[in-house]
Amino acid sequence: MRVLAYDKTLEKDLMTPRGVVEALVLARYPHGALIELGGTSRFVGRIARGLLPGSLIVDASGLAFIQARQRVTFTSGDAPIGLSVKRSLRFDLTRPTSPTFNVNPEAYRILNAWLASKQTGLGAHIALKRQPYPWWVFDPTVDASDADLDRAFRFFIGRGSGSTPSGDDFLTGAMALWHRMTLMPGAQARLRVLAHLEAEFDHLTTTTSTQYLRAALTNQFSSHVLSLLEALVHPRSPLQLTGALNRFLRHGATSGVDAVTGMGVVLNAIAPKAS
């Protein structure tokens, strides 16, 4: 199948003298596949699904026929394009003088209304907060020891079913915000503890989810996540924010809603404390 675009981190694996690369398909999903390329798991998909670090964009016709445990051959397209994911794209979410997160007030209302009607992988969003989960771990204003954070994160990592369990998606969404809360020590402490847990991700959750969590730890997110962050802070209109939210409905069965849920828990935890 033809490679139409790829992340620049893949150049060494794709640039062969013959322009042909073989890979093993590890898993097949509705909108893509996980392959082993250069000794590393990589995601293959179509451009409509956004570009994750280390991912390949291929033509849809080739993607339709591949199956798990199959060996596939990739060739470069007529004009392959190198795409880079911005590692540290930041928005003006904090004020220089206080550790606040300046989300537009109307954005809170739209976000909460959108989530209220959604179903996560662990049940209806509106009922989640009644579950005895350690939700406090998402609140960067709550001081906790590294040991307590570690236990809470272990509760969520791998919790749920599917290739990306809901607990992992919650954390991925939360990390998109914690990375940008540079003036909140609690947010940075949570990222630090998750970084210490990284070596165990392979044993705590799925292969696919491990890739997403590791990308999130290094502040790398899909274009849909970045678009939503921008819409939350600088919404041009309610329709723009709603459109950014609705794009997450195309992410797996509930993965997109789960990721937005993680963001929502963080934002609602700090909303009363924001100025």
Solvent accessible surface area in square Angstrom, and as a share of the most:
residue,aa,sasa,rsa
1,M,46,0.20
2,R,96,0.35
3,V,5,0.03
4,L,63,0.31
5,A,6,0.05
6,Y,16,0.06
7,D,5,0.02
8,K,105,0.45
9,T,70,0.41
10,L,0,0.00
11,E,68,0.31
12,K,161,0.68
13,D,23,0.12
14,L,14,0.07
15,M,108,0.48
16,T,49,0.29
17,P,146,0.92
18,R,181,0.66
19,G,27,0.26
20,V,37,0.22
21,V,15,0.09
22,E,111,0.50
23,A,2,0.01
24,L,31,0.15
25,V,0,0.00
26,L,48,0.24
27,A,26,0.20
28,R,70,0.26
29,Y,46,0.17
30,P,117,0.73
31,H,62,0.28
32,G,0,0.00
33,A,0,0.00
34,L,5,0.03
35,I,0,0.00
36,E,76,0.34
37,L,4,0.02
38,G,57,0.55
39,G,68,0.65
40,T,56,0.32
41,S,19,0.12
42,R,37,0.14
43,F,45,0.19
44,V,0,0.00
45,G,2,0.02
46,R,83,0.30
47,I,109,0.55
48,A,58,0.45
49,R,54,0.20
50,G,16,0.15
51,L,22,0.11
52,L,30,0.15
53,P,33,0.21
54,G,3,0.03
55,S,3,0.02
56,L,0,0.00
57,I,8,0.04
58,V,2,0.01
59,D,30,0.15
60,A,53,0.41
61,S,73,0.47
62,G,17,0.16
63,L,8,0.04
64,A,62,0.48
65,F,159,0.66
66,I,8,0.04
67,Q,106,0.47
68,A,49,0.38
69,R,162,0.59
70,Q,73,0.32
71,R,161,0.59
72,V,14,0.08
73,T,56,0.33
74,F,2,0.01
75,T,50,0.29
76,S,57,0.37
77,G,10,0.10
78,D,135,0.70
79,A,78,0.60
80,P,54,0.34
81,I,100,0.51
82,G,30,0.28
83,L,55,0.28
84,S,71,0.46
85,V,23,0.13
86,K,135,0.57
87,R,134,0.49
88,S,72,0.46
89,L,55,0.27
90,R,122,0.44
91,F,40,0.17
92,D,103,0.53
93,L,1,0.01
94,T,27,0.16
95,R,104,0.38
96,P,129,0.81
97,T,131,0.76
98,S,34,0.22
99,P,66,0.42
100,T,13,0.08
101,F,4,0.02
102,N,41,0.21
103,V,10,0.06
104,N,49,0.25
105,P,109,0.68
106,E,72,0.32
107,A,1,0.01
108,Y,33,0.12
109,R,142,0.52
110,I,17,0.09
111,L,1,0.00
112,N,56,0.29
113,A,60,0.46
114,W,20,0.07
115,L,1,0.00
116,A,49,0.38
117,S,89,0.57
118,K,41,0.17
119,Q,109,0.48
120,T,3,0.02
121,G,39,0.37
122,L,44,0.22
123,G,25,0.24
124,A,36,0.28
125,H,34,0.15
126,I,116,0.59
127,A,27,0.21
128,L,4,0.02
129,K,124,0.52
130,R,182,0.67
131,Q,73,0.32
132,P,123,0.77
133,Y,41,0.15
134,P,27,0.17
135,W,22,0.08
136,W,91,0.32
137,V,0,0.00
138,F,0,0.00
139,D,16,0.08
140,P,5,0.03
141,T,54,0.31
142,V,52,0.30
143,D,135,0.70
144,A,36,0.28
145,S,60,0.39
146,D,65,0.34
147,A,55,0.43
148,D,52,0.27
149,L,1,0.01
150,D,36,0.19
151,R,149,0.54
152,A,5,0.04
153,F,0,0.00
154,R,91,0.33
155,F,58,0.24
156,F,0,0.00
157,I,9,0.04
158,G,25,0.24
159,R,90,0.33
160,G,37,0.35
161,S,97,0.63
162,G,57,0.55
163,S,40,0.26
164,T,20,0.12
165,P,5,0.03
166,S,4,0.02
167,G,0,0.00
168,D,2,0.01
169,D,13,0.07
170,F,0,0.00
171,L,0,0.00
172,T,19,0.11
173,G,1,0.01
174,A,0,0.00
175,M,0,0.00
176,A,0,0.00
177,L,0,0.00
178,W,0,0.00
179,H,23,0.10
180,R,8,0.03
181,M,1,0.00
182,T,66,0.38
183,L,76,0.38
184,M,17,0.08
185,P,109,0.68
186,G,11,0.11
187,A,0,0.00
188,Q,68,0.30
189,A,18,0.14
190,R,2,0.01
191,L,17,0.08
192,R,108,0.39
193,V,5,0.03
194,L,0,0.00
195,A,49,0.38
196,H,132,0.59
197,L,2,0.01
198,E,58,0.26
199,A,83,0.65
200,E,63,0.28
201,F,0,0.00
202,D,80,0.42
203,H,160,0.71
204,L,54,0.27
205,T,20,0.12
206,T,48,0.28
207,T,70,0.41
208,T,8,0.04
209,S,1,0.01
210,T,1,0.01
211,Q,59,0.26
212,Y,67,0.25
213,L,0,0.00
214,R,73,0.27
215,A,15,0.12
216,A,1,0.00
217,L,23,0.11
218,T,70,0.41
219,N,13,0.07
220,Q,19,0.08
221,F,7,0.03
222,S,11,0.07
223,S,56,0.36
224,H,18,0.08
225,V,12,0.07
226,L,23,0.12
227,S,41,0.26
228,L,0,0.00
229,L,1,0.00
230,E,73,0.33
231,A,1,0.00
232,L,1,0.01
233,V,14,0.08
234,H,101,0.45
235,P,33,0.21
236,R,190,0.69
237,S,45,0.29
238,P,78,0.49
239,L,149,0.74
240,Q,39,0.18
241,L,0,0.00
242,T,44,0.26
243,G,28,0.27
244,A,2,0.01
245,L,0,0.00
246,N,63,0.32
247,R,80,0.29
248,F,3,0.01
249,L,86,0.43
250,R,109,0.40
251,H,46,0.21
252,G,47,0.45
253,A,108,0.84
254,T,36,0.21
255,S,28,0.18
256,G,1,0.01
257,V,9,0.05
258,D,1,0.01
259,A,11,0.09
260,V,0,0.00
261,T,1,0.00
262,G,0,0.00
263,M,0,0.00
264,G,2,0.02
265,V,15,0.09
266,V,0,0.00
267,L,0,0.00
268,N,58,0.30
269,A,24,0.18
270,I,2,0.01
271,A,33,0.25
272,P,111,0.70
273,K,114,0.48
274,A,32,0.25
275,S,97,0.62
